[in-house]
Amino acid sequence: MEIKLAGNLKMETDIPVLHVERFCYSWKPDCHALLELQGYIDRNIQWNPIQSYSSRIKIWLKTDGKEQIVYHGYIVDAQITDTGKTSRLFLEAMSATCLLDHKISSRSFQKTDMTYGEVVREAVQSEGGQVIRNQETDKEIGSPVVRYEETAWQFAKRLGGGVGNYIIPDIETGKPNLWFGMRKGKEVPSLSEEQCVAQIRPIGRKTGIRFQIKERNYYKIGDRLTYMGQNVIVVEVMGSYEQGELIFTYILENMVACQNVTRNETHSAGLGLWGTVSEVKKELVKLELDIDQGMDTGEYFFPWYPETGNILYAMPEPGARALLYFFGANEQEGAVIHCLNREQEDGRYYKDRGLDIADGNSISLSGENVSFSRGDGQRLSLSDSAVSISTSKELRIAAEGKIRLKARQITINTPDELNICQG
């Protein structure tokens, strides 16, 4: 339902709002845009608060026959307090980018000619959103990028922080769209310098000045102007409505200073990902990672750094299982460090060594025994206390001379029959 708040200010929501007492919202980079609203419910209209969760709320100004949307998001909480004959409403909403912050997923991006913005766009589009990237501040990834147990929003924010780009939520369309990098706004008239709060804050290794001012006219993040003799840009917008009046508070920063300030948001060192070797080239290995679930992610070759060192080692073969390990807190320090069959039934510890061959044969060496296996059902194991031979097929021991078995205990098990013949 559409509600007239004051003058040219209107609101649309599924909630039967009788009167809006006040609301405030904030629109900042790297955060979902938040809205808090207080008002009263029309008791004459049947309404269930549960039905309004995840429904949209839209606020706009109408001037000269044109709509200027100042907030469009999803309701995330609604509470009703009954006082006498009135029902008071407390409502909270978030920009639609909150929909990108629900599903945790993992995958890799190994096409190194892609840019960070293109990677973010692919992740966001897979969850129904769109991305507008600032091509001037975007960069090629250069090395694989891994989204590991992150939401699309967390992933976009981390990549943006690594290259000094803001992530700005869309508050107009009501869809999970965002800007990767500063939004390119329009030139706006200079604002009043009479009521201004100047703040000094660190920007990288330097310090910069930001201005906080209040204004009745509406501007957007990314709009540009000249203020106090500096070329500045709107980086934050806050709106406050009370007693029929809507006032905006803007944060302005120098256009150069607000760009390319990196934020350290990385994975923890020690991340390991399993995959299947698809190709080997010299001492480089191409992996089809399990997290990609068969998706074509690129042609990147990781270096092979075996755990045993570079004195004696063999390159993995295509089809073998291998572990990709990241030594540092970002994906640029990744290497394949060992090639073991993690799905082997008896398991292996870090002190064990083994050689697996693509046809299923293997040799295993541990502190307790040495074993040889051929396929799934044939195995020979030697230890300090026993020799064990097992097979799922026929076992023959033949010799031209004598065959002698001597031990304190000899055990032979067979499900069918045992034949001992003397020629």
C-alpha positions in Angstrom: 0.0 0.0 0.0 1.1 3.5 -0.8 1.3 6.0 2.1 1.9 9.8 1.9 4.3 10.8 4.6 4.7 14.6 4.0 4.5 16.8 1.0 6.3 15.0 -1.8 7.6 12.2 0.4 5.9 8.8 0.0 6.3 5.2 1.1 5.1 1.8 -0.1 4.9 -1.3 2.0 2.7 -4.3 2.7 2.3 -3.3 6.3 -0.9 -1.3 7.0 0.9 1.8 8.4 -1.5 4.4 9.7 1.2 7.0 10.6 5.0 7.2 10.4 6.4 9.1 13.4 10.1 8.9 12.4 12.6 6.9 10.4 16.3 7.0 9.7 18.5 5.1 7.3 22.2 4.8 6.5 23.9 4.1 3.1 27.6 3.3 3.4 30.2 1.4 1.4 31.0 -2.2 2.5 27.7 -2.3 4.5 24.1 -3.2 3.8 22.0 -0.1 3.8 19.9 -0.1 7.1 16.5 1.4 7.8 14.8 1.9 11.2 11.2 3.1 11.3 8.7 3.9 14.1 5.0 4.5 13.6 1.5 3.2 14.2 -0.5 0.4 12.7 -4.1 0.7 11.3 -6.1 -1.7 13.5 -9.0 -1.8 11.1 -6.9 -3.8 8.6 -6.2 -7.4 9.2 -2.5 -8.0 9.2 -0.1 -10.7 10.4 3.5 -9.5 11.1 5.0 -12.8 10.0 3.7 -12.3 6.5 5.7 -9.1 6.1 9.1 -10.5 6.8 11.2 -10.3 3.6 8.6 -8.1 2.0 9.8 -4.8 0.4 9.6 -1.3 1.7 10.2 1.7 -0.6 10.5 5.4 0.2 10.7 8.1 -2.5 10.5 11.8 -3.2 8.4 13.0 -6.1 9.4 16.3 -7.6 8.5 17.8 -11.0 6.6 14.6 -11.9 9.7 12.4 -11.3 10.4 9.8 -8.6 13.7 9.9 -6.7 14.0 6.7 -4.7 15.9 7.3 -1.4 15.5 3.8 0.0 14.3 0.4 -1.3 15.0 -2.7 0.8 13.6 -5.8 2.6 12.0 -5.9 6.0 14.0 -8.1 8.3 12.2 -7.4 11.6 8.8 -6.0 12.6 7.5 -5.7 16.2 4.2 -4.4 17.5 3.5 -3.0 20.9 -0.1 -2.4 22.0 -0.7 0.7 24.1 -4.3 1.5 24.9 -6.2 1.8 21.6 -3.1 2.1 19.5 -0.5 -0.3 18.1 3.0 1.0 17.8 5.3 -0.4 15.0 9.0 -0.8 15.2 10.4 -1.9 11.9 13.9 -2.7 10.5 15.0 -3.2 6.9 18.1 -3.9 4.9 19.1 -3.3 1.3 18.4 -6.2 -1.0 22.1 -7.0 -0.9 21.3 -8.9 2.3 20.1 -11.6 0.0 23.7 -12.1 -1.1 24.7 -12.7 2.6 22.7 -15.9 3.3 24.2 -18.7 1.2 27.7 -20.0 2.0 29.5 -21.5 -1.0 33.0 -22.4 -2.3 34.6 -22.4 -5.8 37.7 -21.2 -7.5 38.4 -18.7 -10.3 41.5 -19.7 -12.2 41.2 -17.6 -15.4 43.9 -15.1 -14.6 43.0 -12.6 -17.3 39.7 -11.9 -15.4 39.5 -8.8 -13.3 38.4 -8.7 -9.7 35.2 -7.0 -10.7 34.4 -9.7 -13.3 35.0 -12.4 -10.6 32.7 -10.6 -8.2 30.1 -10.2 -11.0 30.1 -13.9 -11.7 29.6 -14.8 -8.0 26.8 -12.3 -7.6 25.0 -13.2 -10.8 24.9 -16.8 -9.7 22.6 -15.6 -6.8 20.4 -13.4 -8.8 22.2 -10.0 -8.6 24.1 -7.7 -10.9 27.4 -5.8 -10.5 28.5 -2.5 -12.0 32.2 -2.3 -11.8 34.4 0.8 -11.9 36.8 -0.1 -14.8 39.3 2.7 -13.8 40.1 1.1 -10.4 39.5 -2.6 -11.4 42.5 -4.9 -11.8 43.3 -8.3 -13.3 43.5 -11.0 -10.7 46.9 -12.4 -12.1 46.6 -15.6 -10.0 43.7 -17.8 -9.0 41.1 -16.5 -6.5 39.3 -18.8 -4.2 35.9 -18.3 -2.6 35.9 -20.6 0.4 32.9 -21.0 2.6 31.9 -17.4 2.1 28.7 -15.7 1.1 28.7 -13.8 -2.2 28.6 -10.5 -0.1 31.6 -11.6 2.0 33.5 -12.7 -1.0 32.9 -9.4 -2.9 33.8 -7.3 0.2 37.1 -9.3 0.6 38.1 -8.9 -3.0 37.2 -5.2 -3.0 39.3 -4.6 0.1 42.3 -6.3 -1.4 42.4 -3.9 -4.3 41.1 -0.8 -2.6 37.6 -0.8 -4.1 34.5 -0.1 -2.2 31.4 -2.4 -2.3 28.4 -0.2 -2.5 24.9 -1.7 -2.2 22.1 -0.6 -4.5 19.1 1.0 -2.7 16.9 1.9 -5.7 16.0 -1.2 -7.6 15.1 -3.4 -4.6 17.3 -6.1 -6.1 20.6 -7.6 -4.9 22.8 -5.4 -7.0 26.0 -3.6 -6.1 28.8 -1.4 -7.4 32.4 -2.8 -7.3 34.4 0.4 -6.9 33.2 3.9 -6.4 29.9 4.7 -8.1 30.2 7.2 -10.9 27.7 9.9 -9.9 27.0 13.3 -11.3 28.3 16.8 -10.6 26.2 18.6 -8.0 26.1 22.2 -6.8 28.5 23.1 -3.9 26.9 22.8 -0.5 26.8 25.3 2.4 30.0 25.7 4.3 28.4 27.3 7.3 27.6 24.1 9.2 30.3 21.7 8.6 32.2 19.1 10.8 35.7 18.3 9.6 37.2 15.0 10.7 40.8 13.8 10.3 41.2 10.1 9.8 44.0 7.8 8.6 44.0 6.9 4.9 46.5 4.2 4.3 49.8 5.5 5.6 48.6 9.1 5.3 45.9 11.2 6.9 43.0 12.7 5.2 40.1 15.1 5.9 36.4 14.2 5.6 33.6 16.6 5.9 30.2 16.0 7.5 27.3 18.3 6.5 23.5 18.4 6.6 21.4 19.2 3.6 17.7 19.0 2.5 18.5 18.2 -1.1 19.1 14.5 -1.9 22.4 13.3 -3.4 23.9 9.9 -3.9 27.1 8.1 -3.1 29.5 8.9 -5.9 28.2 12.4 -6.6 31.0 14.9 -7.0 31.4 18.6 -6.1 33.8 21.2 -5.0 33.8 21.9 -1.2 36.2 24.0 0.9 38.5 24.3 -2.2 38.8 20.6 -2.7 37.4 18.1 -5.2 35.3 15.8 -3.0 32.9 12.9 -3.5 29.9 11.8 -1.4 30.9 8.5 0.3 28.1 8.1 2.9 24.5 9.2 3.0 22.2 9.2 6.1 18.6 10.3 6.1 16.5 11.2 9.1 12.7 11.9 9.0 10.9 13.4 12.0 8.0 15.8 12.4 7.3 15.8 8.7 10.9 16.9 7.7 13.5 14.8 5.9 17.1 15.9 6.5 20.2 14.3 4.8 23.6 14.0 6.4 26.5 13.6 3.9 30.1 12.5 4.4 32.5 14.0 1.8 36.0 12.8 1.1 38.8 14.0 -1.2 38.2 12.1 -4.5 41.8 10.9 -4.7 42.2 10.0 -1.1 39.1 7.8 -0.9 40.4 5.5 -3.7 42.9 2.6 -3.7 43.0 2.3 0.1 43.5 -1.5 0.6 41.9 -3.3 3.5 43.5 -6.5 4.7 40.6 -9.1 4.5 42.1 -12.4 3.6 41.9 -16.1 4.3 43.9 -17.6 7.1 47.2 -19.2 6.1 47.0 -23.0 5.9 44.0 -23.4 3.8 44.1 -26.8 1.9 41.9 -27.9 -1.0 41.7 -31.3 -2.5 41.4 -31.9 -6.2 42.2 -34.3 -9.1 45.2 -33.8 -11.3 44.1 -33.1 -14.9 47.4 -32.2 -16.5 51.1 -32.1 -15.7 53.6 -29.7 -17.4 57.2 -29.9 -16.3 57.0 -29.2 -12.5 53.6 -27.6 -12.7 50.2 -29.3 -11.9 46.7 -28.4 -13.1 44.0 -29.3 -10.7 40.3 -29.8 -10.9 39.3 -28.8 -7.4 36.5 -30.6 -5.6 34.9 -27.3 -4.6 34.3 -26.6 -8.3 32.1 -29.7 -8.8 33.2 -30.3 -12.4 32.9 -26.6 -13.4 35.5 -25.3 -15.9 37.4 -22.7 -13.9 40.5 -22.1 -16.1 43.9 -23.4 -17.2 46.1 -22.4 -14.3 49.1 -24.6 -13.4 50.2 -24.6 -9.7 53.8 -25.3 -8.8 54.6 -28.8 -7.3 56.4 -28.5 -4.0 56.5 -32.1 -2.6 56.6 -32.6 1.2 59.7 -34.8 0.7 61.7 -31.8 -0.7 63.4 -31.5 -4.0 66.0 -34.3 -3.6 63.9 -37.2 -4.7 60.4 -37.0 -5.9 58.0 -38.1 -8.7 55.5 -35.8 -10.4 51.8 -36.7 -9.9 50.0 -38.4 -12.8 46.7 -37.2 -14.3 43.9 -38.7 -12.4 45.7 -38.7 -9.1 44.4 -37.0 -6.0 46.4 -34.0 -4.8 46.3 -31.3 -2.2 46.5 -27.6 -3.0 48.0 -25.7 0.0 48.2 -22.0 0.6 51.2 -20.9 2.6 50.2 -17.3 3.1 46.9 -15.4 3.8 46.1 -15.0 0.1 45.7 -17.2 -3.0 48.9 -16.0 -4.6 51.0 -18.3 -2.4 49.4 -21.6 -3.4 51.2 -24.8 -4.4 50.5 -28.5 -4.7 52.4 -30.1 -1.8 51.5 -33.8 -1.8 49.7 -36.5 -3.8 48.1 -39.1 -1.5 44.9 -41.0 -1.8 42.9 -39.5 1.0 40.0 -42.0 0.4 42.1 -45.0 1.2 40.4 -47.2 3.8 43.3 -47.6 6.2 44.2 -43.9 6.0 47.7 -42.4 6.2 49.4 -40.1 8.7 51.9 -37.4 8.0 54.8 -39.7 8.9 53.7 -42.3 6.4 55.0 -42.5 2.8 53.5 -44.1 -0.2 53.4 -44.4 -4.0 50.1 -44.7 -5.7 49.9 -45.7 -9.4 47.0 -44.7 -11.7 46.0 -48.4 -12.3 45.3 -48.9 -8.6 48.6 -50.5 -7.5 50.5 -48.9 -4.5 53.4 -49.2 -2.1 53.1 -48.0 1.5 55.8 -47.5 4.0 55.2 -46.6 7.6 56.9 -47.1 11.0 55.2 -50.4 11.5 55.2 -52.2 8.1 55.8 -52.2 4.4 52.9 -53.2 2.2 52.3 -53.8 -1.5 48.9 -53.9 -3.0 47.6 -54.7 -6.5 44.1 -53.5 -7.1 41.6 -53.6 -4.3 41.8 -57.2 -3.1 45.5 -58.3 -3.3 47.9 -57.2 -0.6 51.3 -58.3 0.9 52.3 -56.8 4.2 55.7 -57.2 6.0 56.2 -56.1 9.6 58.6 -57.0 12.5 56.1 -59.6 13.8 54.3 -61.0 10.8 54.0 -61.5 7.1 50.5 -61.3 5.7 49.2 -62.2 2.3 45.6 -61.6 1.3 43.8 -61.9 -2.0 40.3 -61.9 -3.3 41.4 -64.2 -6.2 43.3 -67.4 -6.5 46.7 -67.7 -4.7 49.4 -70.0 -5.9 52.8 -70.8 -4.3 55.0 -72.9 -6.6 58.6 -73.9 -6.7 60.9 -76.4 -8.4 62.6 -77.2 -5.1 61.3 -77.2 -1.6 58.7 -74.8 -0.1 59.2 -74.3 3.6 57.0 -72.3 5.9 58.4 -72.0 9.5 56.9 -69.9 12.2 55.3 -70.2 15.7 52.0 -69.8 14.1 50.8 -70.1 10.5 47.2 -69.1 9.7 45.5 -69.8 6.4 41.9 -68.7 5.9 39.8 -69.5 2.8 36.0 -69.4 2.2 36.1 -72.4 -0.2 38.8 -75.1 0.0 42.6 -75.5 0.5 44.5 -77.9 -1.8 48.0 -79.0 -1.0 49.6 -81.2 -3.7 53.0 -82.9 -4.0 54.3 -83.5 -7.4 
